[in-house]
């Protein structure tokens, strides 16, 4: 999609405090990329190349990918990985899948195998230790899959151990409140696509307005945000940094764009620096 409908790529830099982070990991840099929707329509080659170049310029310790690499047909993943193989990081690349990556019965295996071919580790209810035993990376199955079950995964970790959780859908932050999550990285929402400056995603206020109308009138209101209203429950977490109970959540706006486009909600590459609390 042309940049006029998406906005210029934004590089958002955040610093995240983590209690108990070993001093040896202070200053660790992560780059998060999300929601590519690489299908020939929703992400231009130019923006993809820019996102890769920006990521490599950071020289990150770790790159994390948080889902929706394709839209429906998984076959474009083979072209996408040929671009993503140029990503560089000290400790590798780790990924979770989104709802679009499991659209068909064969999608999950095809996307996972394509990533494996370029050395990207896809985590599906798994724990990895690219930064060492002192800061595990937890990758969960997609929230809408039948295999989403964080209980046996999270129970493997000592409550005193800091951890980063990759989970495509930010709604999972509510479920994860019962465990320690020093930083959850999600995508899925595309930031809401249309944002009211100073307030937030338009869909959040649209839903609040609908709730105040009688049911008979709701049916007559144009469903401008109908699809978006089904994406997540907690639109207040549509983008950026949030405290959820005792946990921390960051939601990336993604790279891909659906019609009618984005407004005050540019595609995003996130650069995250971890520091001791």
Secondary structure, 3 states (H helix, E strand, C coil): CCHHHHCCCEEEEEEEEECCCCHHHCCCEEEEECCCCCCCCCCCHHHHHHHHHHHHHHCCCEEEEECCCCCCCHHHHHHHHHHHCCCCCCCCEEEECCHHHHCCCCHHHHHHHHHHCCCCEECCCEEECCCCCCCEEEECCCCCCCCCCCHHHHCCCCCCCCEEEEEEECCHHHHHHHCCCCEEEEECCHHHCEEECCCEEHHHHHHHHHHHCCHHHHCCCCCCCCCHHHCCCCHHHCCEEEEECCEEEEECCCCCCCCCCCECCCCEEEEEEEEEC
